[in-house]
């Protein structure tokens, strides 16, 4: 296995390409579409870097995986599928997320509530083949009901999405609709059951100017240094601290643009009569 990672400084997001060097097959995890919230302009710079890397290295893409429905950036999964192929997939908990957000956005016209817009909805234990590499789906709720992680037992590697951050940041917030600090506690403790040398690939990092982002860390390092949860952290203590912390957090600036488009794989929806697409911002709805 080879892993090529791209970091988007604007959204602090990692996109990982998982490569089987023997077969030249690959998968993309958590892609990014460039969206300027103030101008409404969309670019594909980050996605084009992924496409160029795959084509220049003679790779064949098999999967475009989402760890969850992101609230801080727009996915490029639909755009990538047009250019490099592959099946789109997300955890089966997406059905619960769709039930929450499609009615809020009044988006039933262009956002199937069944999840059929994704090629595959992954359940616990479902396996994804990337050439000779097997990624096993772990349903890892807490941050959102749709969160899924992808574990490679062959290499002792797991891609955890937003569930776990760098040790000084701790874990994901749990205050979005459908989120649960209780569920996230169980998810992190499940991660801690993995061997200490298991490599954890993160979805985000927020380095200070001049510093390199932290792409990966071991389970053993997390157990020692994570500021919010360690193996002996009591359930009630974690839930109380997580919920108290969440109560102080502001809404992500790209929450509404991200959610409604990511439920459609990065599609901005049906065009209006004037030929334009629009982002909906529900008023007094949260």
Secondary structure by P-SEA (a helix, b strand, c coil): cbbbbbbcccccbbbbbbbccccccccccbbbbbbcccccccccaaaaaaaaaaaaaccccccccccccccccccaaaaaaacbbbbbbbccaaaaaaaccccccccccccccccccccccccccbbbbcccbbbbbbbcccccccbbbbbcccccccccccccccccccccccccccccaaaaaaaaaaaaaccccbbbbbcbbbbcccccccccccaaaaacccccccccccaaaaaaaaaaaaaacccccaaaaaaaaaaacccccccccccbbbbbbbcccc
